[in-house]
């Protein structure tokens, strides 16, 4: 291996720390479990207080306060189906 080959490889070594910083940031904003964690916690509290199937059905249609009121906001029912291991089935 000549010194020319080594210098070409060294030019790209600065990309490793940059990737080490950018990849976790990208993962945080794209990983649904991280983004949905506050919503799951809020819905879990509602489901914990539910006593009947009617209460659960009402909670399924609720939009958690933290999502805003946009048309595309997730309901607790959608979150319960997406994360069955996180939210109880009643």
C-alpha positions, 0 to 999 in steps of 0.5 A: 500500500503506497502513501497515496492510497493511505491519504485517499482513505484518510480523507474520508475518516472525518465522515465516521464521527459525523455519521456517529452524530447524525445517525442517532439524531436521525433515528430519534426523529424517525423511530416511531417508538420514540415519537409515540412514547408520550402518547402511549403514556397518556393513553395508558393512563386513560385505559388504566382508568377504564372500567367497562368495555364502553369506557375502552371504546370511548378511549379508543376514539380519543386523541391524546392532548399531546398530538394536537387536533390535526386531522392526521392526529393519532387516536388511542385506538390506533396506538393500541393496535400499533403497540399491543404489548404497550397498551392493555386489551380490555 
